[in-house]
Amino acid sequence: MPHTSVETVVAQARAAQTEFEAVSQEVVDELTVGLAWAILAPEINRSLSEQAVRDTGLGNSKDKIIKNHRKTLGLLRDLKNAPSCGIIRELPEEGLVEIARPVGVVGAVTPSTNPIATPLNKTLNAIKGRNAIVLAPSPKGEAVCQRVVELLQKVLRHLGHPENLIQKLPAPVSKDATHDMMQLVDLVVVTGSQNNVRASYRSGTPAIGVGTGNVSAIIDETADLVSAAKKIITSKTFDNATSCSSENSVVIVDQVYDDAITALESAGGILLNPEETQNLQNTLWIQGRLNQDLIAKSAPEIAEAIGLQCPDINQLKMLMVEETGTGREYPFSGEKLCPVLTVYRASNFNEACEQVREIYDFQGKGHSVGLHSQDESRPLIMGLTLPACRVIVNQAHCFATGGSFDNGLPFSLSMGCGTWGGNSISDNLNYRHYLNIVRIVRPIPPVEPSDEDIFGEFWAKHGR
């Protein structure tokens, strides 16, 4: 695609954003709700979800319908009554007034695994801050993204706003066009390919990219094993494990190992023997890369692909393999993007944490870690020592990390992994990341300490 086409799209976005910047909070909030409903209306959501699976071959439409609805409903809950225009906070005792201003034109790179929910999430967050947005979808998700944009532009026109507030790069979207966009916009937000994340940071434009998933969860000796097994399988099988927050490994403390495996099998998993495990490895990876024909397929489809002999093959929800090593020579220690769970055994909780650290040293550092335990001290131990930005306690991991109705995280489809994961943020990407905050600073009575206030304790202990 010629470079001028990207320039034209961004120029149109900039003109639309300049016009939109003057609207009120009330107008912004009405628009975000209207945009969301244009996609969540049941028949539209179903149609888009079915197209997403047809076009990408990833996941299943039933779960995508749920994901689109719940993730967007949760985001709207977070955005409701959240100030994002003009004065958003006053701190008279500090002489400060905070004002929210737009960042301008947002360039959003979105993955094929979530070709509806992620573009919509980024768009609503951008509009909440009175920004324009240009979407750069993955090639497989391009057609459904085009439909999403057309539906959203229809709402813009209906409510009297410039339709170029929301655009996508013209088809076919290429790497070159995406990289050109990154250089021309005011903020880049990237979910998906780590190549795109790194490119965004190299673009010279302020960028927020999120890291690789390869989530591990610990089951310790105090866990409710039935509950843990049900949550892990529910999370791991949702949308055929397309989420970067799906568990890819579970580390089980030796004392409850056999009982935990039994609970996982009762919930729909099957533990493969060494021969079956090797067969799966040979099929799931081709020349070191994940087999594109098996990514985000169901457990029965994968079982059939490896010729697994199982009487209730159509009832299978998840395949499990035992592993001891980590790294490139042990591919099951990495992200699999399908309902295959790697199982490690640890002698105790501390060894389980060390096993997680080894897994994350290979892949997934910074993202999140799960814990199934009744010991209240252990989440804090993990939070203080492991390289993970979220410690998810006794929850279905893929639902909890991106915000849930029963935890306090912001609803998001993009989880920052901090410097551990090569990211500029460690929290869930949310509407505040799409704002410039201006501070009016007035004088207040001085708060100036004496030397004794600051150094006195040190002097008394060590001398001057």
Secondary structure, 3 states (H helix, E strand, C coil): CCHHHHHHHHHHHHHHHHHHCCCCHHHHHHHHHHHHHHHHCHHHHHHHHHHHHHHHCCCCHHHHHHHHHHHHHHHHHHHCCCCCCEEEEEEHHHCEEEEEEECCEEEEEECCCCCCHHHHHHHHHHHHCCCEEEEEECHHHHHHHHHHHHHHHHHHHHCCCCHHHEEECCCCCCHHHHHHHHHHCCEEEECCCHHHHHHHHHCCCCEEECCCCCEEEEECCCCCHHHHHHHHHHHHHHHHHCCCCCEEEEEEEHHHHHHHHHHHHHCCEEECCHHHHHHHHHHHEECCEECCCCCCCCHHHHHHHCCCCCCCHHHCCEEEEECCCCCCCCHHHCCCCCCEEEEEEECCHHHHHHHHHHHHHHCCCECCEEEECCCCCHHHHHHHHCCECCEEECCCHHHHCCCCCCCCCCCCCCECCCHHHCCCCCCECCHHHHEEEEEEECCCCCCCCCHHHHHHHHHHHHCC
